Amino acid sequence: MEGLKFYKDRVCLNCLTNSIENAKELYEVTEGHVALGLLSADYPNVESAIEDMKKYQGEVDNSISVGLGAGNPGQWKAVAEISAAIRPKHINQTFTAGGYTRALTGEGPFMNSMVAPCGKPGYVKVSTGPLAKELEPAVVPVDTAIAMAKEQGADSLKYFPMGGLKYREEFEAVAKACAENDFHLEPTGGIDLDNFKEILSIAVNAGVKKVIPHVYSSIIDKESGATKVEDVKALYEMIKEVVG
């Protein structure tokens, strides 16, 4: 299976879509360098999600990103089962469910492993599963988290929630670790048109080989629920500027 398209092999934008028409417009304006998010939480069950997501696949060269829905760990199994059935190009998953998901999907889909800021640069919280998140946080060195994610078959760390640049120092340490450990990075949460370029620059300048920045609610039209094509176009231009 041909994988995600990264602009100059470095950056692929991740944004939500709510219709095939919107998905096609976003795919076109980014010249295919996009993963289009469809959230498992938006469907009543796995079967209906599979049926609907399959309709998108042929329209946008399978550039679908199966999402949890605001990082909801309760959706981990639904994401795994949907992904096993449709084999999208991109999968969002909790840190603890990576191995299960990779076993179901096999090689091919680009899968992230969700970790969270913890208040200490050089460390991340890996207890992002539905049970673990309610207990004492499991905080480990970023290097260790990356090694564990690799062992589960993940391709990147999904760093959520970013809170924009709230955790800048921690994010810089994560980007540095990903670059040093030949791992990819997906900053997520609170990213908008104002802080996108700076956040992306931190990751690219740190030497991260592949970056997938997620820009969600800040670029959604409140009336239609569709992601604004003009905003995605602006983000794509910023990607070109940062990558060079």
N, C-alpha and C positions, 0 to 999 in steps of 0.2 A: 504494500500500500504506500503510495506517495504521501509524504508527510506534509506538515504545515509549511507554508511559504513565508520565509523570513526576508525582510528587506535587506539586501546585501548580506544575507546569511546571518543577520544580527538581531533584527527586531520584528516581532509579529504583534499587532494590536489585538486585544481581546475586548469585545463589547457585546452588549445584549442585542437581541432582535426579537420582534414580536409578530413578524409576518414574513412570508416568503418574498413578497415584494420589497420590503425593507431590507431583508437579508441580501437580496440581489444587488440593491443599490449600494449597500455598504461594501460588499465584495468588489463591486466595480470601482468604487471611488478609491479603494486602497490597493487596487491592482492585484487583488487576491492575497495580500499580506495581512490577513485577519482571521481570527478564530471567533465565530459567531455564537454567542452564548445562548443556550436554551436550558432553562432551569427545571430540574426534576421536580422541585417543590411546586411548580406551576401546574402540575398534572395530578389528577385524582389517583392514578395508579401507574405502575410500570408499563402495562400494556398500552394504555392510551398515549403515553410518552413515546414509546417505540413507534407506534403507528404514525404519530404526527412528525416526529423528527426525521423519519425516513423520507417524508415528502420534501424536506429541505435539502437532503443530501445531494440529490442529482442536480439541483439548481445552483449550488455554490461549491461544486467539486468536493463535497463532503467536509468542508471547512467548518465543522460544527464543534462546539465546545460544550460538553455535557456538564452542567453546573449543579451544585448543591442547592443554592438559593441563599444568598447572604451568608455564606459559610456555615449553613445549618448542618451540623454533624449528623443529625438524625436522618439525613438523606443519603448517607454513605452507601447503604446497600442498594437503594434504588439507582444511584449513579452507576454502581458496579454492574447491575443487571441490565440496565439500559445500554451501557457501553459494550457489554458482551454481545448484545443482540445487533447493534448497528455499527459497531467499531468506528467511532468518529475519529477525527484527526486529533482531538484534544479532550482530555478528561481532567476535571477538578476533583480532588479527593482529600480526605482527612489523612493525617500522618499515619494513623494506626490501621487504615484500611487499604494501604497501597498494595501489599502483597496479595491480598484477596482479589483485588481488582485486576492486577496484572495477570494473575493465574487464569482469570476468566477471559480476558481480552487477548492474551498473547502479545507478542511484540508488534509494534506498529503505532498504535495511538500514543501521542505525547501526553504523559501523565504527570501532574504535579503532586506534591506532598505538602499539606498545609501546616505551617508553623506560625507562631504568633510572637509579637514583641513581649519582653518580660521585664523591661526596666534596667537591663544590664547589658551593655555593649559586648558583643562577642558570644552571647548566649541567646537561645530562643526557647520558647515553650513548645514542647512536642505533644502535650496532652490535649489534642484538639478533637478527639473522638467523643461520641455522645456520653459515655460513662466517665471517661478520664477527665473531661473538662469540668466536672462537678467536684472533683477531688483536689487535693493539694497539687499545685502545678508541678509538672515534670519539666524542669529547666536544665538544659544541657548545652555544652559548647556547640557553636555552629558547625564546626568541623565534624563533631560526632553525629549531629543531626543529619548532615549531608551523607555521611557514611551509612547511616541507618536507612535513609531514604533510598540510597543506591541499592542497598541489599534487598529492598522491597520491590525494586524494578522501576522506581520513579525516575523522571528525567529532570525535575526541577524542584526548587522550594517555592511554594506559594506563601508569600509573606503577607499575612492578613490578621488584623486590620492595620493598614499603614497609618490611617488617620492623617492623610496628606503627608506633611513633613514633620509631624509630631514626634516621630521616633527617628529623626534624621541620623543621629550618631549610631544608633543600633542598626539602621538600614545600611549605613556605610560599611559597618563591620560584616554584615551578612553578604553584601555585594563583594567585598574583598575575599571572603571565605569561598564564595561560589567560584570566583575567578581562579583562586589558588587550587581548588579541588576539581576543576574541570566540570562544573555543574551549572545548570541554568537557573534563572531567577524570574519570578513573577510577582512584582509588587501589586498589591490590591487593597482597595479601600480608601475612600476619600481623595481619589485622584481626579483632578478636573483640568480644564483648559489653562488655568493659571499656574498650577504647580507641575503639570505633566512633564514639561521640558526639563525642569531641574531634577525631578525624580529619575527620569530616563537617563539623563546625563550622568548621574551618580553611578548607575549600574554599568553603563557603556564605558565610562572613563575608568572604572575599576578593572575593566577587562573581562567582564562576564561575556561569554561567547554568544549566548542567546538569551534575549530578554523578551518577556511577554507581559507588558503593562496592561492591567485591566482598568478600563474606564467605563463605569456603569451609570449609576443614577444621575450624575451631574450632567450628562449629555442626552438625557431622555426627555422627550416632549411630554409635558405633564398631561396634556389633553388626549393625545393619540396613544401614548405609551410606547411610541416608536423612538428608536435612537435617531438623533438628528444627523442627517447625512452631511450637512455643512460643517458640523462640529467634528465629525470623523475625518472629513477632508482636511480640516485645520490640524488635527492631530497627526495625520499622515505626513503633512508638510513639515511638522516639527520633527518627526522621526527622520525624515530625509536630512534635515539640518543637523541633528545630533550625530547621526551615523556618518554623514558626509559623503 
